Amino acid sequence: MTLKDRSPSRDQEIELLVGADSTKKRVLLNSGAANLIRQVALVPVLVVVLIVGAFASPYFLTVNNIAGIAQQVSALAVTVVGESLILLIGGMDLSLESTYGLAPMVAAWMILPIADYGNGLQLSPFLGILILLLVGAVVGLINGFLIVKGRLNGFIVTLAMTIILAGLQSGIVKGATLFNLPPAFVWLGSANVGVVPVSVIAAAIVFVVVGLYLRYHRTGRAIYAIGGNTDAARAAGIPVDRIKIGVYVAGSMLAALGGLMEAGRVSAVTGTQGYGEGIIFQVFAAAVIGGVSLKGGRGNMVGAASGVILLGLVANILDLANVSNYWILAIDGFVILFVLALARIIGGNEAAE
């Protein structure tokens, strides 16, 4: 009887997927206390940041400010989920930041009239949103096919794609910013339910759904197995190539969704959204300080969400403290290094990889 024919428990199944080499590299989805420590490694840091923020400004802990922080990071958060999925299979995708800008730009371009720098089709905003998701899916499919089937270097492929997409984003509108977007198109990023932004609710749903999928669905567990030991996962009957390509598609679609949320938040799509803002650095920082391993096979959505929240809180504190823009990048870099060091102390070596 092969590994594929057995019906082991969830924890046993993961150990079978990594095969006889499990003493060197083992994917553990439910490793008790060690896994719990990795998930909450950033909690002490978040507590410290909240205390510092409370002292930095009396406005920091107000409902309006917290809601504003949440709305500002929700688009980034959804993109972080996409990058985290790709990191879990042992890959990376630099082009998510360009997908984040190009997908809403193409959709808005097809929705708006020529007078507003559109192409004149004036499509329904709902059809525009479908096109936005389709752009994300196509970009992810191309990346996945070139990397998985073409066996090209993932870093170089996605770097090239980043530049191509950024050029398309700027080229189709000649660098213009698209305003006058229809309410339905900007609703996800601009609407509120009471004091809670809809974008925050949407981001929370994405984190919960993806987290549950990774933990309880067979394909979700296979993603960890592929990142932990690709050869053993393939030997165990997992369709490695198909899942990898699917993850690249899902990651790009989430980046496109994040771009839609950002366009709604500012009620415009600029020629620099995504690539021009360099959001990929924030995306990687949030995922890595949240415990998602660059080596693949380890990490969870709780940690990724913690990384996003931490970056959002730090940025807000610096803003409230009127810190000069000249120093913000240096401070952000220091915070990332400090958090990684602290995460290693709290969660062990694996928490800082």
PADREN-817923 format. One record per residue: residue in three letters; x, y, z of N, C-alpha, C, O in turn. Coordinates in steps of 0.001 Angstrom, whole numbers, plus 500000, padded with zeros to 6 digits. Example, Ala and Ser with C-alpha at 12.3 -4.5 7.8 and 13.67 -1.06 7.14 Angstrom:
// residues 2
ala513190494310507800512300495500507800513200496700507800514236496681508465;ser512850497750507080513670498940507140512900500030507870513409501138508039;
This chain:
// residues 353
met500845498799500000500000500000500000500873501241500000501806501344500797;thr500581502180499117501386503389498997500915504438499991499856504315500606;leu501737505477500127501361506592500998500045507211500540499257507696501352;lys499825507188499263498641507810498712497370507071499107496294507666499166;asp497493505757499383496323504940499700495974504957501171494895504496501544;arg496829505460502004496584505426503440495657506559503856495480507525503115;ser495072506444505025494213507495505558494646507824506978493914507526507922;pro495803508422507157496304508726508485495618509941509065494878510638508371;ser495862510194510338495365511418510954496098512604510349497076512423509624;arg495627513838510643496199515024510016497674515164510338498473515406509434;asp498063515020511606499465515181511968500319514080511373501436514327510919;gln499790512854511374500532511743510796500690511929509298501734511609508729;glu499638512454508658499671512635507222500798513589506823501502513339505845;ile500968514657507559502010515624507237503384514977507363504274515250506558;glu503560514135508353504843513476508520505106512512507362506247512376506922;leu504050511835506857504231510941505729504619511720504477505410511244503663;leu504060512917504328504317513700503124505772514103503006506278514256501894;val506448514277504109507847514675504038508777513476503951509985513632503773;gly508212512277504078508958511057503791510037510715504789510034511186505927;ala510979509871504333512020509362505222513015510422505620513802510220506546;asp512995511532504947513942512602505254513425513520506358513953514614506556;ser512387513074507079511720513936508063512619514335509214512346515338509873;thr513686513587509482514606513973510557515363515234510201515832515949511086;lys515488515518508905516187516718508469515219517872508242515530519021508555;lys514036517560507691513102518614507338511684518109507516511227517274506735;arg510975518597508527509645518104508830508666519268508920508949520284509554;val507519519109508281506486520131508332505511519749509423504872518700509337;leu505378520586510463504477520309511573503431521406511654503740522549511991;leu502198521053511345501133522040511361500535522225512757499944523262513059;asn500695521218513589500059521299514897501040520795515945500834519729516525;ser502080521534516187503157521079517050503035521622518461504037521865519134;gly501795521812518908501563522174520305502151523504520697501929524520520039;ala502909523487521785503422524723522386504349525484521460504303526714521416;ala505197524771520714506148525455519826505414526261518759505795527391518452;asn504355525669518195503588526370517180502863527573517769502792528630517142;leu502326527411518975501624528508519635502566529670519919502193530829519742;ile503783529368520359504763530418520644505091531208519390505200532433519443;arg505251530519518248505541531224517000504395532145516605504624533228516066;gln503153531715516874502004532516516496501894533792517315501460534823516803;val502283533730518579502096534889519466503404535615519739503474536434520656;ala504446535327518956505753535927519216505732537444519144506514538109519824;leu504832538007518314504777539457518158503866540146519168503864541374519250;val503096539388519932502150540001520864502845540921521862502371542040522064;pro503950540508522501504628541430523421505089542707522733505041543787523323;val505537542587521485505976543766520741504799544691520473504926545909520599;leu503665544130520107502476544936519852502027545671521106501607546826521045;val502119544993522237501752545636523500502655546830523784502188547898524181;val503949546635523575504904547730523798504613548896522856504646550055523269;val504331548591521599504043549639520617502784550409521005502744551633520874;leu501765549713521478500544550380521915500807551318523090500263552421523148;ile501636550876524017501969551726525170502739552956524722502466554068525174;val503706552752523827504487553886523310503573554859522574503703556073522729;gly502652554331521774501730555187521037500826555991521942500538557156521669;ala500375555366523030499513556073523973500237557250524604499634558297524839;phe501523557086524880502312558179525450502683559222524388502834560405524696;ala502827558769523137503244559685522072502150560678521710502436561826521370;ser500894560237521784499792561129521419498503560679522094498197559487522097;pro497741561612522669496452561238523269495431560800522217494414560192522550;tyr495701561107520965494788560755519879494986559315519420494135558762518723;phe496111558701519808496489557396519268495440556327519514495091555600518584;leu494928556202520715494015555118521064492546555483520868491672554775521366;thr492256556560520162490868556905519886490301555977518811491039555406518009;val488979555841518813488316554948517863488586555373516420488862554534515563;asn488504556671516158488716557154514796490128556860514299490316556500513137;asn491121557014515176492489556763514754492735555280514497493361554919513500;ile492252554430515377492429552990515196491730552525513918492268551707513172;ala490512553060513667489801552706512440490571553187511217490616552507510192;gly491180554371511336491976554901510226493196554046509940493528553796508781;ile493868553593510999495030552705510820494603551428510114495249550974509169;ala493499550855510593493019549594510023492683549755508547492988548878507738;gln492058550869508196491708551093506798492956551277505937493002550799504804;gln493951551955506458495176552211505700495957550936505412496603550827504370;val495905549968506332496715548754506141495928547594505542496508546549505247;ser494620547757505356493815546625504890494210546172503488494254544971503223;ala494498547112502583494911546739501229496251546014501264496441545003500588;leu497178546545502062498475545888502232498288544492502823498965543547502419;ala497370544368503778497151543093504456496728541996503491497230540875503563;val495809542314502593495351541320501622496498540890500711496614539716500359;thr497343541846500332498506541525499500499505540673500268500141539792499689;val499649540922501551500538540120502393500068538669502437500888537751502439;val498752538457502474498232537091502446498669536387501162499087535229501188;gly498568537100500039498992536518498768500462536166498756500834535078498318;glu501313537076499233502747536801499269503063535677500251503949534864499989;ser502364535621501360502603534577502359502327533193501779503077532251502035;leu501263533068501006500957531790500373502099531355499453502484530186499431;ile502632532312498698503723531989497777504991531633498545505724530726498149;leu505252532339499635506412532013500464506277530621501073507276529921501240;leu505058530214501404504849528909502036505225527755501117505613526692501601;ile505121527939499796505519526870498878507003526971498521507500526227497675;gly507702527901499176509124528060498919509438528976497759510565528978497264;gly508456529765497307508670530693496213508678532129496699508698532387497903;met508663533061495760508504534478496069507977535156494821508180534676493705;asp507296536278495018506741537003493879506908538497494100506151539118494846;leu507917539066493437508162540499493531507121541302492755506923542486493029;ser506462540672491798505562541398490910504209541710491537503385542374490906;leu503958541254492752502666541538493376502434543038493501501300543505493394;glu503512543799493728503320545242493868502879545877492556502143546863492574;ser503308545341491427502874545881490140501469545406489782500697546153489180;thr501133544179490146499766543693489962498800544536490778497686544824490343;tyr499240544926491965498486545783492887498129547114492219497103547713492543;gly498961547574491299498688548823490602498060548639489236497139549368488869;leu498561547650488468498085547467487103496632547000487048495857547510486239;ala496249546046487889494898545483487812493814546547488003492898546613487184;pro493875547380489042492860548434489148492979549491488054491979550094487664;met494202549721487555494371550690486477493663550216485207492963551001484567;val493834548952484833493178548406483646491663548459483808490945548840482883;ala491179548072484997489734548080485241489168549493485150488145549714484503;ala489835550454485801489357551840485767489426552407484356488547553165483946;trp490452552048483621490635552506482240489481552045481356489067552765480447;met488961550848481619487854550318480828486493550831481304485500550731480583;ile486455551376482511485201551877483066484961553341482702483829553737482428;leu486020554138482699485887555590482540485767556007481078486242555307480184;pro485127557156480839485045557692479478486384558282479035487296558463479842;ile486483558576477750487729559116477202488099560434477870489281560716478068;ala487101561245478221487361562542478853488081562404480181488778563322480614;asp487912561250480832488580560987482116489752560026481950490125559330482894;tyr490337559987480737491499559157480407491174557666480324492073556826480375;gly489893557343480195489511555960479964489641555619478493490034556461477686;asn489307554372478142489406553977476730488084554122475998487995553825474807;gly487058554576476703485776554858476066484775553726476097483630553924475690;leu485154552548476560484201551434476621483117551670477665481970551262477485;gln483489552328478753482559552662479844481798551416480330480568551397480394;leu482563550399480664481979549158481160481356549351482535481656550315483241;ser480495548428482898479918548430484249481036548269485277481981547515485044;pro480942548975486424481989548819487443482101547382487959483186546948488348;phe481004546652487965481039545264488417481815544394487419482561543497487812;leu481627544671486130482406543963485118483869544373485218484771543567484989;gly484094545646485564485463546123485758486169545379486872487357545075486762;ile485447545081487948486039544352489071486388542920488649487416542379489058;leu485528542315487832485838540973487317487086541010486442487919540106486504;ile487212542052485629488398542208484790489634542392485657490697541852485351;leu489499543144486728490606543348487679491106542010488224492310541755488255;leu490175541161488649490561539852489176491157538974488070492070538187488320;leu490633539115486846491155538344485718492593538752485400493430537901485098;val492879540058485467494253540528485252495188539879486270496268539404485919;gly494761539863487537495568539226488570495788537752488289496897537244488453;ala494729537060487865494835535628487592495783535352486428496576534413486484;val495705536164485375496564535962484197498028536191484554498898535421484145;val498302537249485318499687537521485729500224536368486570501351535919486361;gly499427535890487515499855534775488354500069533508487551501002532750487816;leu499199533272486558499325532081485718500618532128484901501318531122484780;ile500929533291484348502164533437483574503380533213484464504295532472484104;asn503382533862485637504496533670486571504653532207486957505750531651486917;gly503534531596487331503577530205487771504048529271486677504833528359486935;phe503577529487485452503969528609484351505459528749484045506149527750483842;leu505956529990484011507370530206483704508277529626484790509340529079484498;ile507844529752486039508681529295487153508584527784487339509596527104487507;val507360527270487307507153525849487610507406524962486389508174524004486469;lys506779525270485286506924524447484082508178524819483285508867523951482749;gly508462526131483216509638526571482479510920526447483270512011526571482715;arg510794526197484594511935526031485493512900527233485435514120527078485500;leu512316528423485311513114529641485339513222530151486771512385529836487616;asn514253530935487034514472531465488374513326532385488777513024533351488076;gly512689532085489908511522532836490342511808534297490626510981535164490345;phe512975534569491179513344535953491486513443536775490205512900537877490128;ile514135536240489202514342536964487962513030537112487194512743538177486648;val512233536039487154510956536087486434510048537160487014509505537982486276;thr509881537157488329508960538117488934509537539530488956508788540506488963;leu510877539644488966511484540968488844511190541548487457510807542711487331;ala511374540728486424511078541177485060509600541523484916509243542521484290;met508742540684485503507306540936485417506928542224486152506024542942485727;thr507616542510487244507377543755487975507584544958487065506766545878487034;ile508678544938486333509022546061485456508049546140484280507620547232483905;ile507700544999483699506765544972482572505412545548482980504855546400482287;leu504894545079484100503571545523484549503565546992484917502603547705484633;ala504647547450485555504739548870485909504747549728484648504127550791484618;gly505442549276483610505457550004482354504086550045481703503682551079481169;leu503361548923481743502006548884481200501069549801481976500237550497481393;gln501213549791483291500361550619484143500501552098483803499512552828483723;ser501716552518483610501961553919483276501657554211481809501168555289481471;gly501947553247480945501832553469479509500405553599479012500134554440478155;ile499478552786479527498117552794478974497388554103479243496449554449478527;val497812554832480268497170556120480568498166557272480468497877558399480870;lys499364556962479914500413557978479758500740558692481077500963559902481113;gly500761557898482158501150558428483458500074559203484182500336559763485246;ala498865559253483635497791560033484258497219559311485476497353558095485619;thr496585560081486339495856559530487477494375559491487133493831560486486654;leu493718558372487366492311558214487008491417558541488204491457557871489236;phe490602559600488033489655560027489056488229559699488600488017558970487631;asn487275560254489318485847560119488960485427558662488807484651558319487915;leu485942557821489679485581556404489649484170556213490186483779556899491130;pro483400555301489609482015555091490065481965554562491498482876553856491930;pro480904554900492237480793554482493652480941552977493868481539552550494856;ala480404552176492961480473550724493135481915550220493070482263549226493708;phe482745550912492297484135550488492138484975550821493370485897550085493720;val484646551940494026485441552371495183484826551929496507485397552179497568;trp483670551275496454482929550947497682483761550116498652483775550406499848;leu484442549110498172485181548201499049486252548925499853486538548542500988;gly486839549953499286487914550646499976487492551891500711488270552450501484;ser486243552348500479485839553629501051484639553570501986484448554471502802;ala483827552522501878482593552447502667482875552042504109483936551505504428;asn481896552315504971481989551962506389480709551295506855479624551581506349;val480847550411507819479706549860508537479812550405509956480557549875510782;gly479061551468510231479260552183511489480605552888511432480857553691510534;val481469552583512398482811553181512395483846552226511804485026552563511711;val483402551036511406484332550026510895484385550091509371483353549923508721;pro485552550330508785485674550338507325485371548961506735485759547938507298;val484680548944505608484364547683504927485643546961504517485699545732504537;ser486669547726504147487932547108503732488557546298504864489201545279504618;val488370546746506095488903546025507248488160544698507420488768543661507687;ile486849544752507262486044543521507353486460542540506263486606541343506511;ala486651543067505041487055542210503920488420541581504179488613540391503930;ala489369542374504678490705541844504961490646540771506042491323539748505943;ala489834541005507077489697540018508147489125538710507616489565537627508004;ile488142538817506726487546537615506130488590536843505328488654535616505399;val489411537572504560490459536921503775491424536168504678491770535021504397;phe491863536808505765492786536151506692492163534900507300492813533858507379;val490919534997507726490261533859508381490060532709507399490363531558507713;val489549533022506214489281531972505221490574531264504807490625530035504763;val491619532044504504492889531445504089493511530659505237494054529574505028;gly493432531207506455493978530506507615493307529166507841493981528167508090;leu491981529135507756491238527882507937491527526908506801491631525701507016;tyr491657527446505587491957526593504428493317525918504591493462524725504323;leu494296526678505025495629526114505215495640525066506321496378524085506243;arg494839525269507328494884524369508488494059523095508299494444522021508763;tyr492919523227507613491996522094507597491786521453506223491356520302506152;his492074522156505145491857521571503823493092520777503390494226521138503706;arg492845519694502664493953518842502217494945519622501355496156519467501511;thr494446520448500455495347521238499615496132522246500447497307522499500181;gly495476522819501457496177523743502335497326523079503061498405523659503190;arg497101521865503537498166521131504208499249520713503220500425520625503571;ala498833520455501975499808520096500944500735521270500636501899521069500290;ile500220522498500760501058523681500533502226523685501514503363523961501130;tyr501947523378502777503028523280503769503998522161503415505214522314503533;ala503448521045502984504305519900502649505225520220501477506398519846501484;ile504694520913500470505503521295499305506621522231499719507759522075499275;gly506312523202500564507335524130501034508361523465501924509523523869501951;gly507932522438502661508844521747503565509795520809502843510980520759503173;asn509295520063501861510119519116501117509399518771499822508547517882499792;thr509744519477498758509042519323497485509168517912496924508181517347496451;asp510355517341496969510565516003496405509746514954497136509144514082496508;ala509721515034498466508951514069499240507456514251499004506709513275498943;ala507022515505498870505609515763498597505211515182497250504130514612497106;arg506088515326496268505816514766494945505763513239495000504913512612494368;ala506680512655495763506710511193495895505466510672496602505053509534496380;ala504866511505497454503664511097498184502401511260497364501305511014497867;gly502531511668496123501375511759495240500713513117495177499642513251494586;ile501322514125495769500753515467495725501024516087494359502157516028493883;pro500013516683493708500227517345492409500970518666492605500370519740492573;val502264518570492805503074519717493207502986520863492214502743522004492607;asp503179520579490943503190521647489935501852522373489874501802523601489813;arg500773521605489890499447522223489802499171523115491003498628524210490851;ile499537522662492182499304523459493382500170524709493383499707525786493758;lys501418524574492968502297525742492922501758526811491979501706527988492335;ile501358526403490781500812527367489832499539528000490394499322529203490253;gly498699527179491033497480527694491649497761528719492722497022529695492861;val498820528510493485499182529456494540499640530785493938499296531851494449;tyr500416530722492851500830531966492189499619532732491661499575533959491743;val498642532013491123497423532653490638496659533293491797496230534443491706;ala496491532542492885495771533070494048496473534289494632495826535268495005;gly497804534225494710498558535348495253498379536610494435498211537693494997;ser498412536490493116498246537649492244496819538195492300496615539407492242;met495842537313492410494453537772492523494238538529493831493501539515493862;leu494869538079494900494766538800496168495448540162496089494965541132496673;ala496575540242495364497232541531495166496335542474494369496270543667494664;ala495642541941493360494713542753492578493570543253493447493146544403493329;leu493074542383494322492010542787495250492510543872496200491790544826496493;gly493747543722496682494336544755497525494440546083496792494204547140497376;gly494796546028495503494874547237494705493521547911494556493433549138494563;leu492460547114494419491106547663494354490758548387495653490174549470495625;met491113547794496780490836548408498081491592549726498245491053550694498781;glu492844549757497779493625550993497873493059552064496951492992553232497332;ala492651551684495750492043552645494839490768553237495436490489554425495271;gly489998552399496130488787552888496776489089553821497937488376554799498165;arg490151553512498668490499554340499834490869555756499427490499556712500109;val491600555904498314492031557237497874491153557769496741491370558879496254;ser490152556971496317489219557361495248489933557711493944489514558623493231;ala490992557001493636491741557236492406492710556085492185493036555340493109;val493164555954490941494236555018490626495359555830489997495196556400488918;thr496474555877490665497605556663490174498552555794489357498534554566489451;gly499370556450488560500348555725487765501452555109488595502211554274488102;thr501549555516489864502596555003490741502069554040491806502835553575492650;gln500775553739491775500240552840492796500940551489492728501022550874491665;gly501441551036493872502127549752493917503605549880493687504365550083494633;tyr504031549767492440505457549771492102506113551091492474507188551101493073;gly505483552195492128506065553502492425506159553787493911506966554611494341;glu505334553105494699505339553287496154506250552281496855506517552403498051;gly506724551288496106507616550289496691506978549457497785507623549163498791;ile505708549067497606505014548363498682505537546952498908505264546354499948;ile506294546406497939506760545033498109507662544897499322507720543829499931;phe508375545975499686509228545925500873508383545775502136508734545016503039;gln507273546499502192506365546377503335505699545005503362505487544428504429;val505374544495502185504733543187502096505651542099502649505234541290503477;phe506892542084502190507846541088502680508131541292504168508220540324504924;ala508273542549504587508563542827505991507444542311506889507710541671507906;ala506199542586506520505068542138507333505014540618507420504784540060508492;ala505229539945506281505172538481506277506299537874507104506075536962507900;val507518538389506909508680537788507569508684538049509066508938537132509847;ile508408539284509483508389539531510923507192538856511575507149538690512794;gly506207538463510742505070537701511258505338536212511336504455535444511719;gly506549535790510978506927534393511154506793533514509935506946532297510048;val506509534085508752506437533284507531507861533080507028508567534045506735;ser508274531838506930509656531533506582509930531743505106509133531345504256;leu511056532368504802511486532532503414511909531204502799512017531092501578;lys512149530192503639512547528878503148511348528018502771511505526953502175;gly510147528482503119508944527734502786508529526766503870509336526362504707;gly507254526396503845506752525351504728506425525761506139506006524921506936;arg506601527027506482506348527424507878505803528849507934506316529753507276;gly504759529027508730504127530322508895502622530161508957502101529093508636;asn501920531194509361500474531140509458499897532545509329500625533536509387;met498593532618509156497930533898508928497854534749510188497760535973510097;val497891534128511354497906534902512600499182535738512673499141536926512994;gly500300535110512375501563535835512385501613536905511318502075538016511577;ala501132536582510090501142537563509008500293538772509366500686539907509098;ala499132538537509968498269539641510385498957540493511449498848541719511437;ser499666539837512368500388540569513413501457541474512801501658542600513256;gly502141540978511769503168541775511100502574543010510445503157544092510517;val501407542859509799500743543994509162500328545023510203500545546221510023;ile499730544550511295499273545459512358500451546224512949500358547426513198;leu501548545528513170502726546178513756503232547304512855503487548409513333;leu503378547036511567503861548070510647502902549250510598503334550401510531;gly501603548970510632500614550046510605500671550915511850500572552139511761;leu500831550288513014500914551039514268502169551907514307502116553071514705;val503289551338513896504551552093513907504456553302512980504869554402513349;ala503913553104511779503781554211510827502894555312511399503182556496511231;asn501819554921512073500905555911512645501553556685513784501365557897513897;ile502310556001514622503000556676515729503997557693515190504082558811515698;leu504744557314514175505706558238513585505005559458512997505507560580513077;asp503836559218512406503073560327511830502550561257512923502651562478512804;leu501992560678513986501460561498515079502568562253515807502347563343516335;ala503755561665515827504880562311516505505575563337515604506577563936515995;asn505034563532514396505598564501513444507070564237513137507867565166513013;val507418562951513017508790562586512659509033562970511199508180562736510343;ser510169563544510924510510563965509573510526562772508624510998561690508973;asn510001562988507416509991561931506402511398561436506070511572560307505612;tyr512387562276506301513762561893506004514239560747506895515154560010506527;trp513616560597508072514062559585509035513173558343509074513542557332509670;ile512005558420508439511030557335508586511556556009508049511379554976508693;leu512199556015506886512716554770506322513741554120507244513721552907507451;ala514646554945507802515663554403508701515012553793509937515416552725510397;ile514003554476510470513319553975511673512570552684511349512597551739512139;asp511904552636510199511189551416509803512149550226509710511840549134510187;gly513308550444509095514296549378508986514778548906510348514931547706510576;phe515019549848511251515444549484512601514368548671513309514672547693513993;val513111549074513144512004548354513788511943546912513293511741545988514080;ile512119546725511979512069545366511425513175544487512011512926543346512400;leu514399545023512072515510544253512641515273543952514117515547542847514584;phe514764544939514846514503544750516272513450543664516496513605542804517363;val512377543715515703511296542735515863511782541331515510511423540368516188;leu512591541202514459513129539889514112513975539318515245513876538136515574;ala514809540173515836515649539725516941514793539304518127515055538282518762;leu513766540100518421512903539791519558512098538520519298511896537707520200;ala511638538357518049510889537149517701511746535905517863511250534854518269;arg513034536019517545513928534870517709514101534533519178514141533359519548;ile514202535556520020514347535322521459513112534641522019513204533720522830;ile511938535117521567510678534596522116510303533246521507509913532316522213;gly510432533158520166509946531967519476510986531000519025510648529976518432;gly512269531280519284513317530370518859513801530691517456513303531626516828;asn514761529932516958515356530198515654514341530202514518514435531024513606;glu513353529274514567512410529161513474511560530399513313511105530702512210;ala511340531120514401510486532308514333511164533457513616510495534409513214;ala512458533395513447513186534511512842513759534179511483514467535003510905;glu513475532989510947514038532605509648513317533340508512513650533147507343;
